[in-house]
Amino acid sequence: MISTNLNSMRKTMSSETKPPKSQALSRLLKLMLPYKRSVIVAAVCVLLVNAAQLIKPYILKLVIDDFLTKHVAQRGFYSITTMGLSYFAVVALGGFFAVAQVMLINKVGQNIMKTLRSRVFKTIQLLPLEYLDKTSSGRLITRATNDVESLSEMYTDVLISLFQDVFLLIGIIYTMLMINVKLALISFSVVPFIFAVVFILKTKIKRNFTKMKALIGKINGFMAESISGMRLIQIFHGEEEKKKEFAELNNEYFKSTLFQVRMNSFLKPAADIFQSLAVAILIWYGMGRVANHTLSIGVLYAFTTYIKQFFNPISDLAENYTTIQSALVSADRIFELLDQEQTLEELDLGIGIDRFEGNIEFKHVWFAYNDEDWILKDISFTLNKGQTAAFVGQTGAGKTTIISLISGFYKVQKGEILIDGININNIKKRDLRRNVAVVLQDVFLFSGTIEDNITLNDTIDKNIIEKSLEIAHAKEVIDGFAMGINEPVMERGSTLSAGQRQLISFARALAHNPSIFVLDEATANIDTQTELLIQKAIDNITKDRTTLIIAHRLSTIRNADKIIVLKHGEILEMGNHEDLMEIGGYYRDLIVKA
């Protein structure tokens, strides 16, 4: 039976654990709590900007009614000159506070984005391989780039605008009702129609944004995969096929973005039309009242100004509605990733062991990637400190899976793996992986320098690096570069030969001084002459280290203390080279066919 812990972990990973929609916005707002002081100051600035917006029409209303229409005598402070200076002061202060709130909220927004990107990247780093095996790289890249960028626009533009618009609307409604209730109600008569339009379109807009996010994830994944495999595409003349595949994805994305553009193009003009209609109704009603002297020109002017100010926030809300929907969809996707806390690897949880002795024991180990489709079946063997074990078998026999289990990338469903008598699940993963060095057939090098790829940003003494290069027989190769160990390395080491990459990876493993060495087809891409040199190095460094080797070449396994022959996930034979050849079984057949 599969353990309860593993079952629960798998269910968690396979399910779409999205936060409820009502919580997405509240969680976004909670991210602002560390910057609440700046947010409060920005909010006060917004209120002051709104106050300036409300005061300006009222000043003009006083000037029109008192000085231009009624010709009230100008006395002391109450004069056209003073009103003009007051109007200028209100405009200047409003502009100052507008700039201040923009600078404050943008700084807060960028700090939040910085923190969020770090959290997303840290989460991706700690995701178990079981999750990564089932999730496309494009999907994860989209979370860290496009989705975070959508939130950036919301924080820096929409949220503070939303706050400003809501309070401006409240202020305008209050002011208009205080001046003339009947005129205010006439002005608001078209508002229900705007909300009806937004309500009808909101579901379609959100559904389309969800589709857009999924498509951009597919496009990112397709691009990353195509760039990585471009050499293979060119070798097999697959450019046209890949171009067609990309065209299909691109066309789907084009259709979804075109729909979004149409929605954006419709909402703002619709708000503008309703604004013009409200002004027209207001003037039609107001001019009759002005004519019979039941309404002053100043009040009518103030109301036409207020109604424009009233519809500007509504127009902004309509325009920003798609941005808000995009941000909420992105927030759902980001929180879905960040909520994988139950599945994240705890690197510092368990027993701390600074240095392993190197005794390894597999006790009746069963393992499957999916349910009970067993890759390993009742595997048992023991390796003592300093011994070398070679794993032999056809493709799919389970050799590489054993390597992954020793590194703690997966947990077994049955049995246990012991290192120095301690269950591997109880050892800190950080200590486990520091003591186990893996040299793979497909070497991965990062952009940077050769030294960066050897140290992997760890603090390693220069003398140790030099010694590792010598033992790995990589020093002559490095000395051949113009900049030596500081030679630039392009992405994935594309400018280096397979042999050079392999030698560098071997030096990298040596420099970290592991207790256990794992060589997964590590000499498969090395020429015969270089292989002989590496074989001598292996013989020297494995004396005090436990070594596990997966190899097809006889030269890399015949001197192993123990050869473990696998077939369909089971151990068929076990012994040294001479013993297995004498038995004349499956191992001998493999060697003869090779």
N, C-alpha and C positions, 0 to 999 in steps of 0.2 A: 504493500500500500504506500502511496505517496504521502509524505509527512504533511501534517496540518498546516505548518508554517509556510511550506512551499506552495501548497494549494491556495492559501489565502493571498500569497504574494502574486501568484499568477492571475488570480481573479481580479486583483486590484489593478494589475498592469493591463489586462485585456479590456477592462471596462472603461468607458469614457467618463471619468470622474470629474465632470464639469460642475463648477459651483452654480447654485441657483442664480437665475438672471438678476433677481432682486438684490443679490449680494455683491454682484460684480462692481457696481458703482460705489457701494459702501467700502469695499476692499481697496478700490482705487483711492478713495478719499483718505483712508487710514494711512496710506503711504505718505500723505502730506503731514502727518502728526509730528515727525521729527523737525519739521520746518514751520511749526504752527505760528511762531512769532513773526516770521516774514510774511506768512499767509494773512495773519491778522492785520499787519501794517498795510499790505496790499489791498485788503478788503476795505479798510478805512479810506485809503486813497480812492478806491472805486466809489464809495459813498460820497466823497467830496466832489468827485467828477460828476456824479449824478446830480448833486445839489447845484453845481454850476449849470448843468443842462436845464434844470428846472427854473433857475433864477433868471436866466437870460431872456426868455420870452416874457416873463412877468415885468422885467424892467422896461422892455419895449412897449408892453401894454400900458404901463403908467405914462410913458412919454407920449404915446398916441392919444390916450384919453384925456390926460390932464393938460399937456402943453400944446398939442397940435389941434385937438378938437375943442376942448373947453377953454383953452387959453388961460389956464390958471397962472396967477402971478408967480414968478420965480423969486423965492425968498431964501437967502442963506444957503443951507445945505441942499434944500430941495429945488434943484435947477436942472436944466438940460445938460449943462456942463458937468455937473456932479453925476448925473445919471450916465453920461457918456464915459466918464472916468470909472464909475462903478462897473459898467458893462465891460470895459477893457480889463479891469482888475479881475473880474469873474472869469473872463476868457483866459487870462494869463495863468491864474491859479489852477483852473481846470486843466490847462495844457501841462502844467508842471506835475500835477498829481497823476495825470494820465501816463506821462513818461515814467514816473516813479513806479507805478503799479506794474507797468509792462516789464521794467527791468527786474523788479522783485520776483514776479511770478515766473518769468523766464528762467531766472537763476534757480528757483525752486524746482521747476519742471526738469531742467537739465540734471540737477542733482538726483532727482528721483529716477530719471532714465539711466543715469550712471549706476545707481544702486541696483536697479531692476536688471540691467544687462549683466551685472556681476552675479546676481542671484540665479539668473537663467543659465549662465555659463557654468557656475559652480554645481548647479543641479545636474546639468548634462554630464559633467565630469564624474559625478557620483552615481549616475544611473548604472544599474547592473547590466552586464552584457546580454542577459536574457531579454531585457527591455529594448536595448539597442538593436538586437537581432531582428526584432519585429517592427521597428520604427525606421522610416526612411530618413536619411540625412537631410534631405530637402525640407522635410517637415520640421526638424529641429532647428535648421538654419533660419527658416521663416519665423520661428518663435523669437529668436535672438535678434533678428534684423527688422523685417517688415512689421511684425506685430508690435515690437517695442516702439518703432517709429510712429505707428498709428497712435499709440498712447502719448508719445511726445507732443504731437500736434494737439491732442486733447488737453493736456496739462498746460501747455504754453499759450494756447489760443482760446480753446472752447470754455474751460471751466471758469476762468476769471470773467470771460465775456458773458457766460451764463449767469454768473453772480451779478454782474453789472446790469445785464438786461432785465433780470427779474426785479431787482430793486428799483431800476429806472421805471419799469412798468407800474410798480406799486406807487412810486412817487407821482408819476403822471396821472394815474387814475385818481389818486387822492386830491391832487391839485385841481384837476378838471372838475371833480365833484364839488369841491369847495367853491369854485368860481361860479359854476352854473350846472345844476344837476341834470336838467332836461337836455341841454346841449351835449353834455357828456354821454348820456344814454343814447342819443342819436348817433354820436360819433362811434360808439361801440357796437352798433347794430350789425356790422359785417364780420365781426370777430368770430362768431360761431362757424361761419362758412370756412374760414381759414383752418380752424381746428378739425373740421370735418374732412378736409382734403388731406391734412397730415395723418389723421387717424386711418384713412383708407389706404394710404401709401406705405405706412410704417412697416407692416408685415412683409410686404414685397421687398422693401429696401433692406431689411435685416436679413431675409433669406438670401438675397443676392450677395450681400457682403460675406455671408458664411461660405457661399460658393466661391467667391473671389479669393478668400484666404486659402481655401483648399487648393485652388488652381495654382496660386503663386507658389505654394509649397511644392506642388508637383513640378512646376517649371524650375524652381531652384534645385530640386533633386535631380532632374533630368540634365540640367546644365553641369552640375558638379560631376555626375557620372560620365557625361560625354567628354568633359575636359580631361578627367582622369584616364579615360579609355580612348583618347583621340588617336594614339599610335595604332591601336588595334583597329579602330574604325578605318583609318587610312590604309592599313595593310590589306584589309578585306574589302576595300572600296565600298564602305557602308555609308558614305556621306549622304547620298540621296535618300536612303531609308531613314537615317536619323533626321534629315531635314524635313521629311514628311511627318515623322512623329512629332517633331517640335512644332511644325506648322499647325497640326491638329490641336495641340495644347494651346498654342498662341492664339488660334482662332477662337477657342472656347473662352479664353480670358478676355479677348477683344470684345466678344459679345456681352459678357457680364459687365465689363467696364463701360461699354457703350450704353447699356441700360442704366448704369449709375449716373453717367453724364446726362442722360435724358431726364432722370429724376431731379438732379441738381438744377438743370436748365429750366425745369417746370416749377419747382417750389418757390424760388426767389421771384421770378416774374409774376407768379400767382399772388404772392404777398404784395408786390408793387401795384398790381391791378386793384386789389382790395383797398390798398391805401388811397389810390387815386379816386376810387369809388366813394370812400368815406369822406374825403375832402370835398368831392363834388356835392354829396348829400348835405354836408355841413354848410357849404357856401349857399346852396339853393335854399336851405331853411333859414340861414342866418341873414341873408341879404333882405329878405322880407321883413324880418324883425328890426334890422337896422333902419329900413325905410320908415317904419312906423314908430321909431324911437324907443322900442322896448329892448334893444340890444345895442351895446356900444361897439364901435369899430375896433377898439383896442381888444375887447374880449373876443371878438370874432377872429382877429389876427392871432391872438394868443392861442386860441383853440386850433386854428389851422396849423400853427407851428407845433403845438403839443401833439396833434394827431399824426403829424409826420414823425415826430420823435417817438410816438407810441408804436408806429408800424415799423420803424427801423429795428428795434429789438426783435419784433416778431419776424421780420425779414431775416435778421441774423439767425434767429432760432431755426427758421426753416432751412436756411443755408447750412447751418452747423448740425442739423439733425442727422444728415448722412455721416458726418464726421463722428458724431457721438455714437451712432450705430456701429460704425467701423471700429471705433475704440472699444466698445463693449464686447464685440465679437472677438477682437484681439485679446482683450482682458480675459475672456473665457478660456481662450486657447493657452495663454501664458499661465493662468492659475491652474489649468488642468495639468500643466507640466510641473509647476512648483508644488502642487499638492501630492506629488508622488513620494512624499516623505517616508511612507512605510517601506518603500522599495529601495531607497537610497542606501548605498554602502556606508557602513559605519567603520571608517578606517582605523579609529582609535578605540574600538570596543573589543574587549577581550584581554587575554593574557599577553603582557608585553615580554618579548624575548629579543634581546639585543643581537645575539648571535646563535644560529642553529648549530647543533652538532652535525646534522645531516642524515639522521636515521629516518627512513621512510617506510611506512607500512600501509598497504591497501588491504582492508579486511572485508571480504564479501561485498564489494562495491557494485551497486546497480545504478545506472544513470540513464535518463532519457531527456531529450530536449522538449519533447511534446508528449504529455500524458505517459502512457506505458509503451511507447515505441522505443524499446531499449536499445541504446547505443553500446553500453557496457553491461555485461551480464555476469554477476558473481565473480568479479575480478579480485584475486588475492595474490600478493607478493610482498616480499620484504627486501629492503636494501639497507645495508649498514653504511656507516660513515666511510666516505672515500671510495665506495664501490661505483662501478659504471654499469648501467643497464641500457640495453639497446632494445627498442621495440620494432618488431618486424611484422609486416602483413600487408595485404592488398589495400587499395584505397577504400575507405569506409569501414575499416576493421576496428577503429576506435583509438588509434594511436594519438592523434592530435587532441582528442577529447581528454585523454589522461593528462596531457600537458596542461590543458585549461583547468582541470580540477586541482592540480597541484598548486597552481597560481591563485586559487581561490576565486576564480571567475564565476563558477557555478557551484551549487550544493548538490550533493548526491541524495537520491531518494531512499536508498537502502545502504546499509553498511556504514563504514567510516574510514577516513583517511587520517593516519597519525604521522606526525613529524616529531621525532624525539619523544614518542609516547603520548603526545598531546593531540587531541582531536583538532583538525585543521580549522574547524568552525569556531573554536574557542580561542584561536590566536588572533591578535591584532592584524588586520589585513595590511596595515602599513609596514609592520615588522615582517610579515610573511613575504610580501613582494620585494622588500629590501634585501631579503636573504635568498630570493630565487631570481636568477637572471636567465632570460629567455633569448635565444638567438634564432630568429625565424628565417625561413627560406625567402619569403617576400619581405625584404628589408624596408622599413619606413624611416625616412630621414626628413627632418623638419627644415624649413627655411631658416637660414642663419649661417653659422660657420661650422667647420668640422669639429672644433672644440666644443661648441654649443651642443652638437649632436652626441658627443661622447659624455659630457657632464650632465646633460639634460637639466641645466641650471642648478645642479647640486654643487656644493663646495668640495672640489677634489683638487688635491695638490698637483702642481705641474709635473713633479717627478713621477707621481703615480700614473698620470696620463701618458708620459713618455715611456714608462716601463710597460704599460698595457699595450701601447702601439708596437713595441719591440716584440713582446710575446706573441701578439697577434700577427706578426710579420707585416704590419701595415705601415711601419715607419718609412720604408723605402718609397712606398706609394705617396705618403704625405709629403715627404721631402721633395718629391717630384713636382709638387704644386708651387706656383710662384709665391704664394703667401703662406705656404706650409699649413700649420694647424688652423690658421685664420682664413684659409681659403673659403670663399662664399659657397654655400650649398643652396641650390634652387629647390623649389617645391618638390617633395618626394625624392630628392637627389637625382633629378632627371639628367643633370650634366655629368654624372658619374657612371662608370660601367657597373654591371652587376657584381663583378668581383670586388671592385673598390668599395661599393656599398656594403658588401658582406664583411669585408675586412674591418671597416669602420664599426659595424654593429658588433663584431667580435671584440674589438678593443673597448667598446662601450660597456659590454657585459663584464669584462675583466676589471675595468676601472672602478666598478661599483663593488668589487670584492664580495661576491655572493658566497653563501655556504653550499648552495645547490645550483648546478648548471643544467640548463635544458637546451639541447640543440635539436631543433625541429627542421630536419633536412637542411641544416646550416651550410653544408658544403655542396649542395646540389647545383648551385650556379657558379662554382669556382672551377677554373681550369685545372688540369691534372697537376701541373707543377706547383701552383699555389695550394692545392689540396694537400700535397705532401708536406708542405711547410706548416700548414694549419694542423695537420694530423700530429706533427711533432709537438706543436704548442699544446694541443689537447692532451697529449700524453703527459706533458709536464705539469699542467695546471690541475689535472683531475686526481692527482695523488692524494690530496688532502680535502677534496670536495666530492660530494655525491653528484654523479652526472647521469642524466637521462638523455638518450640519443634516439632520434627517429631518423633513419637513413636507409637508403636502398643500396648504397655502394658497400661492397663487402669490406673494403679497407677501413671503413669507419665503424664497423661493428664487430669484426672478428676477434678483436682483443678485449671486448667487453666482458666483465665478470659474469654478467647474467644477460642472456638473450631471451626476451619474452615474445613468443610468437602468438599473434592475434588473428582471429578469423571470425567475422560477424559478431564482434564484441565479446568473444570468449577467448580464454587462454587455451591454446592447443598444446603448446610445448614450452618448456622452460629449462634453460641450462646454458653452458658455455658453447662456443662454436664447435669444438671437437666432439662434445657429447651429442649435440643435436645432429651433426653430420653422421655420427656413428649410428644413431637411431634410424636414420634413413626415412624420416617422415616428411611432414609438410614443409619444414624449414629447408631441408635438403632440396626438395623440389623447387622452392623459390630461388635458391642459390644457383642451381643448375640452369634454370630458365633464364636467370639474369645474365 
